[in-house]
Amino acid sequence: MMRVVPPLALAATLALAAPAAAQDFSTGQCGAIEKIIKEYLIKHPEVLQEAMAELEKKQQVAEAEKARSAIKDHSDAIFNSPFQVTLGNPQGDVTFVEFFDYNCGYCKRALTDMITLMDKDPKLKVVLKEFPVLGPGSVEAAKVAVAVRMQDKSGKKYLEFHQKLLMGRGQADKARAMAVAKEVGLDVARIERDLKSEEVANAINESMKLAEALGMNGTPSYVIGKDVVVGAVGLEALGKKIEAARTQ
C-alpha cells in the first residue's frame, strides 16, 4: 500500500531540499505537487493560522533570549549606573527598572503601578531611567529631571518632582519641568547650571543606548530580573514578573 505524505510535510521537505527538487522532479511533477499543496491549504486554512502562531512563538522566544543576553552584557549600566535614580530598597533582592517619557500617557497610568509595588514590597529596588522618545519637549523635561537627580541624592525630592511632572496636564517641556522643580522646593538656578553639564548629556545618552540594545521601542518599558517587558502591562503582570525574578 502506498504511503501518502501529508502536503505540509511534503512542502517542508521540498523547501529544505530546493536545489535537489529542481533536478529530481520534472516540471509536470512540480506542478502536481504545488496543486496538491494549494488544494490542501484551501480546504484547511486553519493550518496556516497554526503555522503562523508557531512562528510567532519562536520569534518571541528568540526575542526574549536576545533581550536576556543584552541584559547580561549591560547589567552594570542597567542596574547600577551612577546616572540612574534609585528608589525603594537600595539593597532589594529584585531590581525593577523603568524607562519612561514625561509625555507618555501610558507612563502616567504605569506610575500608579510603580508606587503600589514599591509601597507593598519592602524588598524591591526601583530604578528610573529617562527615555525621551516623544519629541523635543520630552528631551527638555528629561534633562531637567537629570539635573533634579543631581541635586537630590536621596531621591525624595526627585520622586515628588517626578510624580507632579508626569501627572500634570499639558505638554511636558523645560518650562513646565522647571516650574515643577521650583514648586517642590529645588534650587532652579543650580538646575540651570547643571543643564549645561556633561553628566546630563551622558545620562540621557546612556539611557537611549541601553534602550536600543534591549530592543525597546516605546514607553513604559521595563527590565525585571532577566526579562524585558514592553508596555503598560498592568500591576498584576508586573507583580508576577517580580515574583518570577525572585526564583531566577
C-alpha positions in Angstrom: 0.0 0.0 0.0 1.4 3.4 -1.0 2.2 5.8 1.9 0.6 9.2 1.5 2.8 12.1 2.6 0.8 15.0 4.2 1.0 18.0 1.9 2.6 20.3 4.6 5.2 17.8 5.4 5.9 17.4 1.7 6.1 21.2 1.4 8.6 21.4 4.2 10.7 18.6 2.7 10.7 20.4 -0.7 11.7 23.7 0.9 14.7 22.1 2.7 15.8 20.4 -0.5 15.0 23.1 -3.0 18.2 22.6 -5.2 17.6 18.9 -5.4 13.9 19.3 -6.2 14.7 21.1 -9.4 16.8 18.2 -10.5 14.7 15.3 -9.1 11.2 16.3 -10.3 10.0 17.1 -13.7 8.1 20.3 -14.5 4.9 18.3 -14.6 5.6 16.7 -11.2 6.4 20.0 -9.6 3.2 21.4 -10.9 1.2 18.5 -9.5 2.9 18.8 -6.1 2.1 22.5 -6.0 -1.5 21.8 -6.9 -1.8 19.2 -4.1 -0.4 21.7 -1.5 -2.6 24.6 -2.8 -5.8 22.5 -2.7 -5.0 21.2 0.8 -4.4 24.7 2.2 -7.6 26.0 0.6 -9.5 23.2 2.3 -7.7 23.6 5.6 -6.8 27.3 6.0 -6.5 26.8 9.8 -3.2 25.1 9.2 -1.8 28.4 8.1 -3.0 30.0 11.3 -1.4 27.3 13.3 1.9 27.7 11.4 1.8 31.5 11.9 1.1 31.0 15.6 4.1 28.7 15.9 6.3 31.1 14.0 5.2 33.9 16.4 6.1 31.8 19.4 9.5 31.0 18.0 10.1 34.7 17.3 9.0 35.7 20.9 11.4 33.1 22.3 14.2 34.4 20.1 13.5 38.0 21.1 13.4 37.0 24.8 16.7 35.3 24.5 18.2 38.3 22.7 17.0 40.6 25.5 18.3 38.3 28.2 21.7 38.4 26.5 21.6 42.2 26.3 20.7 42.4 30.0 23.7 40.3 30.9 26.0 42.3 28.6 24.8 45.7 30.0 23.9 44.7 33.6 26.0 47.2 35.4 24.6 50.2 33.4 21.1 48.8 33.7 21.1 48.1 37.5 23.9 50.2 39.0 24.5 53.3 36.8 25.7 56.4 38.6 23.2 58.3 36.3 20.1 56.5 37.4 17.5 57.3 40.1 17.2 54.6 42.8 14.1 54.4 44.9 12.6 51.8 47.2 15.1 49.5 48.9 18.6 50.1 47.5 19.6 46.6 48.8 16.5 44.9 47.4 16.5 41.4 46.2 14.8 42.3 42.9 15.5 45.4 40.8 12.6 46.9 38.9 13.9 49.2 36.1 11.5 51.5 34.3 12.3 53.5 31.1 9.8 56.3 30.8 8.9 59.6 28.9 7.2 62.5 30.7 4.8 62.9 27.7 3.8 59.3 27.6 0.1 58.8 28.6 0.7 55.1 29.4 3.5 56.1 31.7 1.0 58.2 33.7 -1.0 55.0 34.3 2.1 53.0 35.0 3.2 55.4 37.7 0.4 54.2 40.0 1.6 50.6 39.4 5.2 51.5 40.3 4.2 53.4 43.5 1.9 50.5 44.6 4.6 47.9 44.0 7.2 50.0 45.9 4.8 50.5 48.8 3.8 46.9 49.1 7.2 45.3 48.5 9.9 46.3 51.0 12.4 44.2 49.2 12.0 45.9 45.8 14.7 48.2 44.4 13.2 50.6 41.8 15.4 52.3 39.2 14.1 55.1 36.9 15.7 55.9 33.6 14.6 58.8 31.4 13.8 57.6 27.8 12.6 60.7 26.0 11.3 59.5 22.7 8.2 61.7 22.1 9.8 64.8 20.8 11.9 67.9 21.9 9.7 68.7 24.9 10.3 65.2 26.3 14.1 65.7 25.9 13.9 69.0 27.7 11.9 67.6 30.5 14.2 64.6 30.8 17.3 66.8 31.1 15.7 68.8 33.9 14.9 65.6 35.6 18.5 64.5 35.5 19.6 67.9 37.0 17.0 67.3 39.7 18.5 63.9 40.5 22.0 65.5 40.6 20.7 67.9 43.3 18.7 65.3 45.3 20.8 62.2 46.0 18.2 60.8 48.4 15.5 60.6 45.7 12.8 62.0 47.9 12.5 65.4 46.1 13.0 63.7 42.8 10.1 61.4 43.3 7.9 64.3 44.3 9.1 66.2 41.1 8.6 63.0 39.0 5.0 62.5 40.1 3.9 66.1 39.7 5.5 66.5 36.3 4.3 63.1 34.9 0.8 63.5 36.2 0.4 67.2 35.2 -1.7 68.4 32.3 -0.4 69.5 29.0 3.0 69.1 27.3 6.0 68.4 29.4 8.9 70.6 28.4 11.7 72.6 30.1 9.3 75.4 31.2 6.9 73.0 32.9 9.7 70.9 34.4 11.4 74.0 35.8 8.1 75.2 37.3 7.5 71.8 39.0 11.1 71.8 40.3 10.5 75.3 41.9 7.2 74.1 43.3 8.8 71.2 45.2 11.5 73.4 46.6 14.5 72.7 44.4 17.2 75.2 43.5 16.3 76.2 40.0 19.4 78.3 39.5 21.5 75.3 40.2 19.4 73.2 37.8 20.0 75.8 35.0 23.8 75.5 35.6 23.6 71.7 35.7 21.7 71.5 32.5 24.9 72.5 30.7 27.0 69.7 32.4 28.3 66.6 30.7 26.5 64.5 33.3 23.1 65.5 32.0 24.1 64.7 28.4 25.8 61.4 29.4 22.8 60.3 31.4 20.3 60.7 28.5 22.8 59.1 26.1 23.3 56.1 28.3 19.5 55.5 28.6 19.0 55.8 24.9 21.8 53.4 24.1 20.6 50.9 26.7 17.0 51.0 25.3 18.3 50.4 21.8 20.4 47.4 23.0 17.5 46.0 24.8 15.1 46.3 21.8 12.8 48.8 23.5 10.7 50.8 21.1 8.2 52.5 23.4 7.4 53.6 26.9 7.0 52.5 29.5 9.4 49.6 29.2 10.9 47.6 32.0 13.8 45.4 32.9 12.7 43.0 35.7 15.2 40.3 36.6 16.3 38.7 33.4 13.4 39.9 31.3 12.5 42.9 29.3 8.8 43.9 29.5 7.4 46.4 26.9 4.3 48.4 27.5 1.9 49.3 30.4 1.1 45.7 31.2 -0.6 46.5 34.5 0.0 45.9 38.2 -0.8 42.1 38.2 1.6 41.3 35.3 4.4 43.4 36.8 3.9 41.7 40.2 4.2 38.3 38.6 7.4 39.3 36.8 8.9 40.4 40.1 8.0 37.2 41.8 9.4 35.2 38.9 12.6 37.2 39.2 13.0 36.1 42.8 13.2 32.5 41.6 15.6 33.0 38.8 
